Amino acid sequence: MRKTVSVPRFWLLLWGLVISRPNYRHGLLPGLVSFLLLSGCQSAAFYTQATVGQSELLWHSRPIGEVLADPQTPEGIRERLTLVESVRQFAGEVLSLPANRSYQCYVDIERDFVMWNVFAAAEFSVEPELFCYPIAGCVGYQGYFNKADAVAFADSLATQGFDISIGPVAAYSTLGWFADPVVSSVLNYSEPDLAGLVFHELAHERVYIKDDTTFNESFATFVEREGTRRWLASSGQQADIPRLEKFQAQRDAVIDLIRSARSELQVLYMEGLSVEEMRWRKVAVFDQLQADYSEMRRAGDANDWRNWFDSHLNNAKLASIGAYHDRVEFFEQLFERANRNFEVFYRLVEELEDSPRED
């Protein structure tokens, strides 16, 4: 299952405040030191890896035009970057998404994922643990450029009794603070998936509401879906739309299964039972979820989520899915209210900023 994310914007936004935005290769150390002086040791370690990771992406990125003109560029990369340029133009002209500096550069990260996110939830809660940062507020996960760092942080949370989950991330958005590059980890995506990823990340640059991860990710997921359908229709690939819709329907069926288990657990945790009884009933819910998915898969009604289900199921894993999908239906309804006009739709979304959780 593909994952993208609009965070670690928390530290990127902060970094944008303490260094000069136009010159990415200079002024980094003074800004970092200034912030670390205001932070505890644990925060210092996190912000250091974040700053170093982001600076490496910016340092090694090259303008797409330069990459395309380079005779040493493999044809496969050339084709995918040409596609990104077309998708980016479509995003601005048709979807009214920001036509800024993002996705005008390319960087080969020489690994499968650009970063790893750590999700956490209490043993008897389906709500994600929040990690709060200056400027951007609180979000439901914490991102690391190095997998070992993510594992170490997750282990530290597990020793405190949290359910934890680590999810690989193929791309993320800095909300326009920096010129987000196209990373090599996404070039093996299918054309619809690559287009959808660009739409998803640019959607975060169009609308971002502080302290509401589910709102932001569900909004971007909706824009990704509707944008991909329009992209296929406009690029002469109408025949692929039914296949895309079938794929999305099967994915939604699995997500509904997961959300149902999450709702069941939410009720369970509020019943005031003993710790021992809650633990065995929690295990029973996850066992049933696993069995229901296996049956759905055998019937041909579900996408291939075996990697997700084969790893340890817990509250944190359920929370990681909810962030991206819990409010997609709400945004679908809002889009209809906007007469399927993106500019009107974005204005309606922005009006919700003061009360993002109210439908």
The 8 nearest C-alpha neighbors of each residue, nearest first, counted from 0:
[[1, 2, 304, 307, 303, 306, 302, 305],
 [2, 0, 3, 169, 168, 167, 192, 188],
 [1, 3, 168, 169, 0, 4, 167, 170],
 [4, 2, 170, 168, 169, 171, 1, 5],
 [3, 5, 171, 6, 170, 168, 2, 172],
 [4, 6, 172, 171, 8, 7, 203, 200],
 [7, 5, 8, 4, 171, 9, 172, 142],
 [6, 8, 9, 142, 10, 5, 11, 141],
 [7, 9, 6, 11, 173, 10, 12, 5],
 [10, 8, 135, 7, 12, 11, 132, 13],
 [11, 9, 13, 12, 8, 14, 7, 46],
 [12, 10, 8, 14, 13, 9, 15, 173],
 [13, 11, 15, 10, 14, 9, 8, 16],
 [12, 14, 10, 16, 15, 11, 9, 134],
 [13, 15, 11, 17, 16, 12, 10, 18],
 [16, 14, 12, 13, 17, 18, 20, 11],
 [15, 17, 13, 14, 18, 12, 19, 20],
 [16, 18, 30, 14, 15, 13, 19, 31],
 [19, 17, 30, 15, 16, 26, 20, 27],
 [18, 20, 21, 22, 26, 17, 15, 23],
 [19, 21, 22, 15, 18, 23, 177, 176],
 [22, 20, 19, 23, 177, 18, 24, 25],
 [23, 21, 24, 20, 25, 19, 26, 18],
 [24, 22, 25, 21, 20, 57, 54, 19],
 [23, 25, 22, 58, 26, 27, 54, 57],
 [26, 24, 27, 23, 22, 28, 19, 18],
 [25, 27, 28, 18, 29, 30, 19, 24],
 [28, 26, 30, 25, 29, 18, 31, 24],
 [27, 29, 31, 30, 26, 32, 25, 33],
 [30, 28, 32, 31, 27, 26, 33, 18],
 [31, 29, 17, 33, 18, 28, 27, 32],
 [30, 32, 28, 34, 33, 29, 35, 27],
 [31, 33, 35, 29, 34, 30, 28, 36],
 [34, 32, 30, 31, 36, 35, 29, 37],
 [33, 35, 31, 37, 36, 32, 30, 38],
 [34, 36, 38, 32, 37, 43, 33, 31],
 [37, 35, 34, 33, 38, 32, 39, 43],
 [36, 38, 35, 34, 33, 39, 32, 43],
 [39, 37, 35, 36, 42, 43, 34, 40],
 [38, 40, 42, 41, 43, 37, 35, 36],
 [41, 39, 43, 42, 44, 38, 35, 45],
 [40, 42, 44, 43, 39, 45, 38, 46],
 [43, 41, 45, 39, 44, 40, 38, 46],
 [42, 44, 40, 46, 41, 35, 45, 47],
 [45, 43, 47, 41, 42, 46, 40, 48],
 [46, 44, 42, 47, 43, 48, 49, 41],
 [47, 45, 49, 43, 48, 44, 50, 42],
 [46, 48, 44, 50, 49, 45, 43, 51],
 [49, 47, 51, 45, 46, 50, 52, 44],
 [50, 48, 46, 52, 47, 51, 53, 45],
 [49, 51, 47, 53, 52, 48, 46, 54],
 [50, 52, 54, 48, 49, 53, 47, 55],
 [53, 51, 49, 55, 50, 54, 144, 48],
 [52, 54, 56, 50, 55, 51, 49, 57],
 [53, 55, 57, 51, 56, 52, 58, 50],
 [56, 54, 58, 52, 53, 57, 59, 51],
 [57, 55, 53, 54, 59, 58, 60, 52],
 [56, 58, 54, 60, 55, 59, 53, 23],
 [57, 59, 55, 56, 60, 54, 24, 23],
 [60, 58, 56, 57, 106, 55, 61, 107],
 [59, 61, 106, 105, 57, 58, 104, 56],
 [60, 62, 104, 105, 63, 106, 59, 66],
 [63, 61, 104, 65, 64, 103, 105, 66],
 [62, 64, 104, 66, 65, 103, 105, 67],
 [65, 63, 67, 62, 66, 68, 103, 104],
 [64, 66, 68, 62, 63, 67, 69, 61],
 [67, 65, 63, 69, 68, 64, 62, 72],
 [68, 66, 64, 65, 69, 77, 63, 72],
 [69, 67, 65, 66, 64, 70, 72, 63],
 [68, 70, 66, 71, 67, 72, 65, 64],
 [71, 69, 72, 68, 67, 73, 66, 74],
 [72, 70, 69, 73, 66, 68, 74, 67],
 [71, 73, 70, 69, 74, 66, 77, 67],
 [74, 72, 75, 76, 71, 77, 70, 78],
 [73, 75, 77, 76, 78, 72, 79, 71],
 [74, 76, 78, 77, 73, 79, 72, 186],
 [77, 75, 79, 78, 74, 73, 80, 72],
 [76, 78, 74, 80, 75, 79, 67, 81],
 [79, 77, 81, 75, 76, 80, 74, 82],
 [78, 80, 82, 76, 81, 77, 186, 83],
 [81, 79, 83, 82, 77, 78, 76, 84],
 [82, 80, 78, 84, 79, 83, 77, 85],
 [81, 83, 79, 85, 80, 84, 86, 78],
 [84, 82, 80, 86, 85, 81, 87, 79],
 [83, 85, 87, 81, 82, 86, 88, 80],
 [86, 84, 82, 88, 83, 87, 89, 81],
 [87, 85, 83, 89, 88, 84, 194, 90],
 [86, 88, 90, 84, 89, 85, 83, 91],
 [87, 89, 85, 91, 90, 86, 92, 84],
 [90, 88, 86, 92, 87, 91, 93, 85],
 [91, 89, 94, 87, 88, 96, 93, 92],
 [90, 92, 96, 95, 98, 88, 89, 97],
 [91, 93, 89, 90, 95, 94, 88, 96],
 [94, 92, 89, 95, 90, 91, 96, 88],
 [93, 95, 90, 96, 91, 341, 92, 226],
 [96, 94, 91, 93, 92, 90, 342, 341],
 [95, 97, 91, 90, 94, 205, 201, 98],
 [98, 96, 99, 91, 205, 201, 95, 204],
 [99, 97, 91, 96, 100, 87, 88, 90],
 [100, 98, 97, 101, 175, 178, 102, 103],
 [101, 99, 178, 103, 102, 98, 179, 177],
 [100, 102, 178, 179, 103, 99, 180, 175],
 [103, 101, 180, 181, 104, 179, 100, 178],
 [102, 104, 101, 63, 62, 100, 180, 105],
 [105, 103, 62, 180, 63, 61, 102, 60],
 [104, 106, 181, 180, 60, 61, 63, 182],
 [107, 105, 60, 182, 108, 59, 183, 181],
 [106, 108, 183, 109, 182, 105, 60, 59],
 [107, 109, 110, 106, 183, 182, 113, 184],
 [110, 108, 107, 111, 183, 184, 112, 106],
 [109, 111, 108, 112, 184, 113, 183, 107],
 [112, 110, 184, 113, 109, 169, 108, 183],
 [113, 111, 169, 114, 184, 168, 110, 167],
 [112, 114, 169, 168, 170, 144, 184, 111],
 [115, 113, 144, 168, 143, 112, 167, 145],
 [114, 116, 167, 143, 168, 166, 142, 146],
 [117, 115, 142, 166, 141, 165, 140, 143],
 [116, 118, 165, 141, 140, 164, 142, 153],
 [119, 117, 140, 164, 315, 163, 165, 116],
 [118, 120, 163, 315, 128, 162, 127, 161],
 [121, 119, 127, 315, 128, 162, 161, 314],
 [120, 122, 161, 124, 123, 162, 119, 160],
 [123, 121, 161, 162, 124, 120, 160, 314],
 [122, 124, 121, 268, 125, 314, 277, 120],
 [125, 123, 121, 126, 122, 120, 268, 314],
 [124, 126, 314, 265, 318, 120, 127, 261],
 [125, 127, 124, 120, 318, 128, 121, 314],
 [128, 126, 120, 139, 318, 119, 129, 315],
 [127, 129, 120, 119, 139, 126, 130, 121],
 [130, 128, 139, 138, 137, 127, 131, 140],
 [131, 129, 137, 138, 139, 140, 128, 141],
 [130, 132, 137, 136, 129, 138, 133, 135],
 [131, 133, 136, 9, 135, 137, 134, 130],
 [132, 134, 135, 136, 13, 9, 131, 10],
 [135, 133, 136, 132, 13, 12, 9, 209],
 [136, 134, 9, 209, 133, 132, 137, 12],
 [135, 137, 210, 132, 131, 209, 134, 133],
 [138, 136, 131, 210, 130, 129, 132, 135],
 [139, 137, 129, 130, 212, 140, 210, 131],
 [138, 140, 129, 127, 128, 212, 130, 118],
 [141, 139, 118, 117, 138, 116, 130, 142],
 [140, 142, 117, 116, 130, 118, 143, 7],
 [143, 141, 116, 115, 7, 117, 114, 140],
 [144, 142, 115, 145, 114, 149, 116, 148],
 [143, 145, 114, 52, 115, 113, 146, 49],
 [144, 146, 148, 143, 147, 114, 149, 115],
 [147, 145, 149, 148, 115, 150, 144, 143],
 [146, 148, 150, 149, 145, 151, 152, 143],
 [149, 147, 151, 146, 145, 150, 152, 143],
 [148, 150, 146, 152, 147, 151, 143, 153],
 [149, 151, 153, 147, 148, 152, 154, 146],
 [152, 150, 154, 148, 153, 149, 147, 155],
 [151, 153, 155, 149, 154, 150, 148, 156],
 [154, 152, 150, 156, 155, 151, 149, 157],
 [153, 155, 157, 151, 156, 152, 150, 158],
 [154, 156, 152, 158, 153, 157, 151, 159],
 [157, 155, 153, 159, 154, 158, 161, 152],
 [158, 156, 161, 154, 160, 159, 155, 153],
 [157, 159, 155, 160, 156, 154, 161, 153],
 [160, 158, 156, 157, 161, 155, 154, 162],
 [159, 161, 157, 158, 122, 162, 156, 121],
 [162, 160, 121, 157, 120, 122, 156, 159],
 [161, 163, 120, 315, 119, 122, 121, 314],
 [164, 162, 119, 315, 118, 161, 153, 157],
 [163, 165, 118, 316, 315, 117, 119, 166],
 [166, 164, 117, 116, 118, 115, 167, 163],
 [165, 167, 116, 115, 168, 164, 117, 2],
 [168, 166, 115, 112, 114, 116, 169, 165],
 [169, 167, 114, 2, 3, 115, 112, 170],
 [168, 170, 112, 113, 3, 184, 2, 185],
 [171, 169, 3, 168, 113, 4, 182, 172],
 [172, 170, 4, 5, 3, 6, 200, 173],
 [171, 173, 5, 174, 200, 6, 179, 4],
 [172, 174, 8, 175, 176, 177, 11, 5],
 [175, 173, 204, 172, 176, 203, 8, 5],
 [174, 176, 177, 173, 204, 178, 101, 172],
 [177, 175, 174, 173, 15, 12, 178, 11],
 [176, 178, 175, 179, 173, 20, 101, 174],
 [177, 179, 101, 100, 180, 175, 102, 176],
 [178, 180, 101, 102, 177, 172, 173, 181],
 [181, 179, 104, 102, 105, 182, 178, 101],
 [180, 182, 105, 102, 104, 106, 183, 179],
 [183, 181, 106, 184, 180, 105, 107, 185],
 [182, 184, 107, 185, 186, 108, 106, 181],
 [183, 185, 111, 182, 112, 169, 186, 113],
 [186, 184, 183, 187, 188, 182, 169, 193],
 [187, 185, 188, 183, 184, 79, 76, 193],
 [186, 188, 185, 189, 184, 183, 79, 193],
 [189, 187, 186, 193, 185, 192, 190, 191],
 [188, 190, 192, 191, 193, 187, 186, 194],
 [189, 191, 193, 192, 194, 188, 82, 79],
 [192, 190, 194, 193, 189, 195, 227, 231],
 [193, 191, 195, 189, 194, 190, 188, 196],
 [194, 192, 196, 190, 195, 188, 191, 189],
 [195, 193, 191, 197, 196, 192, 86, 190],
 [196, 194, 223, 192, 198, 227, 193, 197],
 [195, 197, 199, 193, 194, 198, 192, 200],
 [198, 196, 194, 200, 199, 195, 201, 193],
 [197, 199, 195, 223, 201, 196, 200, 202],
 [200, 198, 223, 219, 196, 202, 197, 201],
 [199, 201, 202, 197, 172, 203, 198, 196],
 [202, 200, 204, 198, 203, 199, 197, 96],
 [201, 203, 205, 199, 204, 219, 200, 198],
 [204, 202, 201, 206, 205, 200, 207, 174],
 [203, 205, 174, 201, 202, 206, 175, 207],
 [204, 206, 202, 203, 96, 97, 201, 207],
 [207, 205, 203, 204, 202, 208, 349, 345],
 [208, 206, 203, 215, 209, 204, 205, 174],
 [209, 207, 352, 211, 215, 210, 206, 214],
 [208, 210, 136, 211, 135, 207, 137, 212],
 [211, 209, 137, 136, 138, 212, 208, 135],
 [212, 210, 214, 213, 209, 208, 215, 138],
 [211, 213, 215, 214, 138, 216, 139, 322],
 [214, 212, 322, 216, 215, 211, 217, 323],
 [213, 215, 217, 211, 212, 216, 218, 326],
 [216, 214, 218, 212, 213, 217, 207, 219],
 [215, 217, 323, 219, 213, 218, 214, 212],
 [218, 216, 323, 220, 327, 324, 326, 214],
 [217, 219, 215, 221, 216, 220, 214, 330],
 [218, 220, 199, 216, 222, 202, 221, 217],
 [221, 219, 217, 223, 218, 222, 216, 199],
 [220, 222, 224, 218, 223, 219, 327, 225],
 [223, 221, 219, 225, 224, 220, 226, 199],
 [222, 224, 195, 199, 220, 198, 226, 221],
 [225, 223, 221, 227, 226, 222, 220, 228],
 [224, 226, 228, 222, 227, 223, 221, 229],
 [225, 227, 229, 223, 224, 228, 222, 230],
 [226, 228, 230, 224, 195, 229, 225, 223],
 [229, 227, 225, 231, 230, 226, 232, 240],
 [230, 228, 232, 226, 227, 231, 233, 225],
 [229, 231, 227, 233, 228, 232, 226, 234],
 [230, 232, 236, 234, 228, 229, 233, 237],
 [233, 231, 237, 229, 230, 234, 236, 235],
 [232, 234, 230, 231, 235, 229, 236, 237],
 [235, 233, 231, 236, 232, 230, 237, 229],
 [236, 234, 233, 237, 232, 231, 238, 230],
 [235, 237, 231, 238, 239, 234, 232, 240],
 [238, 236, 232, 239, 240, 235, 231, 234],
 [237, 239, 236, 240, 241, 242, 235, 231],
 [240, 238, 242, 237, 236, 241, 243, 231],
 [239, 241, 243, 242, 237, 238, 244, 228],
 [242, 240, 244, 243, 239, 245, 238, 237],
 [241, 243, 245, 239, 240, 244, 246, 238],
 [244, 242, 240, 246, 241, 245, 247, 239],
 [243, 245, 241, 247, 246, 242, 248, 240],
 [246, 244, 248, 242, 247, 243, 241, 249],
 [245, 247, 243, 249, 244, 248, 250, 242],
 [246, 248, 250, 244, 245, 249, 251, 243],
 [249, 247, 251, 245, 250, 246, 244, 252],
 [250, 248, 301, 252, 246, 251, 247, 302],
 [249, 251, 247, 253, 252, 248, 302, 246],
 [250, 252, 254, 248, 253, 249, 255, 247],
 [253, 251, 249, 255, 250, 254, 248, 256],
 [254, 252, 256, 250, 251, 255, 301, 257],
 [253, 255, 251, 257, 256, 252, 258, 250],
 [256, 254, 258, 252, 257, 253, 251, 259],
 [257, 255, 253, 259, 254, 258, 252, 260],
 [258, 256, 254, 260, 259, 255, 261, 253],
 [257, 259, 261, 255, 260, 256, 254, 262],
 [260, 258, 262, 256, 261, 257, 255, 263],
 [261, 259, 263, 257, 258, 262, 264, 256],
 [260, 262, 258, 264, 259, 263, 265, 257],
 [263, 261, 265, 259, 264, 260, 258, 266],
 [264, 262, 260, 266, 261, 265, 259, 267],
 [263, 265, 267, 261, 266, 262, 268, 260],
 [264, 266, 262, 268, 263, 267, 261, 125],
 [267, 265, 269, 263, 264, 268, 262, 270],
 [268, 266, 264, 269, 270, 265, 263, 277],
 [267, 269, 265, 266, 270, 123, 264, 124],
 [268, 270, 266, 267, 271, 265, 272, 264],
 [271, 269, 267, 272, 268, 266, 277, 265],
 [270, 272, 269, 273, 268, 267, 277, 274],
 [273, 271, 270, 277, 276, 274, 268, 269],
 [272, 274, 276, 275, 277, 271, 278, 270],
 [273, 275, 277, 276, 278, 272, 279, 271],
 [276, 274, 278, 273, 277, 279, 272, 280],
 [277, 275, 273, 278, 279, 274, 280, 272],
 [278, 276, 280, 274, 275, 279, 281, 272],
 [279, 277, 281, 275, 276, 280, 274, 282],
 [278, 280, 282, 281, 276, 277, 283, 275],
 [279, 281, 283, 277, 282, 278, 276, 284],
 [280, 282, 278, 284, 279, 283, 277, 285],
 [283, 281, 279, 285, 280, 284, 286, 278],
 [282, 284, 280, 286, 281, 285, 287, 279],
 [285, 283, 287, 281, 286, 282, 288, 280],
 [284, 286, 288, 282, 287, 283, 289, 281],
 [287, 285, 283, 289, 288, 284, 282, 290],
 [286, 288, 290, 284, 289, 285, 291, 283],
 [289, 287, 285, 291, 286, 290, 292, 284],
 [288, 290, 286, 292, 287, 291, 285, 293],
 [289, 291, 287, 293, 288, 292, 286, 294],
 [292, 290, 288, 294, 293, 289, 287, 295],
 [291, 293, 295, 289, 294, 290, 296, 288],
 [294, 292, 296, 290, 295, 291, 297, 289],
 [293, 295, 297, 291, 296, 292, 290, 298],
 [296, 294, 292, 298, 300, 293, 297, 301],
 [295, 297, 301, 293, 299, 294, 298, 300],
 [298, 296, 294, 299, 295, 293, 300, 301],
 [297, 299, 295, 296, 300, 294, 301, 293],
 [300, 298, 296, 297, 301, 295, 302, 249],
 [299, 301, 295, 298, 249, 296, 302, 252],
 [302, 300, 249, 296, 299, 295, 253, 250],
 [303, 301, 249, 250, 304, 246, 300, 296],
 [302, 304, 305, 301, 296, 306, 0, 250],
 [303, 305, 307, 306, 302, 308, 0, 301],
 [306, 304, 308, 307, 303, 309, 310, 293],
 [307, 305, 309, 304, 308, 310, 303, 0],
 [306, 308, 304, 305, 309, 310, 0, 312],
 [309, 307, 305, 310, 306, 304, 289, 312],
 [308, 310, 306, 307, 305, 311, 312, 304],
 [311, 309, 308, 307, 312, 306, 305, 313],
 [310, 312, 313, 309, 308, 307, 316, 164],
 [313, 311, 310, 316, 285, 308, 314, 317],
 [312, 314, 316, 315, 162, 311, 317, 163],
 [315, 313, 317, 125, 316, 120, 162, 318],
 [314, 316, 120, 119, 318, 163, 317, 313],
 [317, 315, 319, 318, 314, 313, 164, 312],
 [318, 316, 314, 315, 320, 319, 321, 261],
 [317, 319, 315, 321, 316, 320, 127, 125],
 [318, 320, 316, 317, 321, 322, 315, 118],
 [321, 319, 318, 317, 322, 323, 324, 316],
 [320, 322, 318, 325, 324, 323, 319, 317],
 [321, 323, 213, 320, 319, 324, 216, 325],
 [324, 322, 217, 216, 321, 320, 213, 325],
 [323, 325, 217, 321, 327, 326, 322, 320],
 [326, 324, 321, 327, 322, 323, 217, 213],
 [327, 325, 329, 217, 328, 324, 330, 214],
 [326, 328, 217, 330, 324, 329, 221, 325],
 [329, 327, 331, 330, 326, 332, 325, 324],
 [328, 330, 326, 332, 327, 331, 333, 358],
 [331, 329, 333, 327, 332, 328, 334, 218],
 [330, 332, 328, 334, 329, 333, 327, 335],
 [333, 331, 335, 329, 330, 334, 328, 336],
 [332, 334, 330, 336, 335, 331, 329, 337],
 [335, 333, 337, 331, 339, 336, 332, 344],
 [334, 336, 338, 332, 337, 339, 333, 331],
 [337, 335, 333, 334, 338, 332, 339, 344],
 [336, 338, 334, 344, 335, 339, 343, 340],
 [339, 337, 335, 336, 340, 334, 343, 344],
 [340, 338, 334, 335, 337, 341, 344, 336],
 [341, 339, 338, 343, 337, 342, 344, 334],
 [340, 342, 344, 343, 345, 94, 339, 95],
 [341, 343, 345, 344, 340, 346, 95, 94],
 [344, 342, 346, 341, 337, 340, 345, 347],
 [343, 345, 341, 337, 347, 342, 346, 334],
 [346, 344, 348, 342, 347, 343, 341, 349],
 [345, 347, 349, 343, 348, 344, 350, 342],
 [348, 346, 350, 344, 345, 349, 343, 351],
 [347, 349, 345, 350, 346, 351, 344, 352],
 [348, 350, 346, 351, 347, 352, 345, 206],
 [351, 349, 347, 348, 352, 346, 353, 354],
 [352, 350, 355, 349, 354, 348, 353, 347],
 [353, 351, 355, 349, 350, 354, 208, 348],
 [352, 354, 351, 355, 350, 349, 208, 356],
 [353, 355, 351, 352, 356, 357, 350, 358],
 [356, 354, 351, 352, 357, 353, 214, 211],
 [357, 355, 354, 358, 214, 211, 351, 352],
 [358, 356, 355, 354, 351, 353, 352, 329],
 [357, 356, 329, 355, 351, 354, 326, 333]]
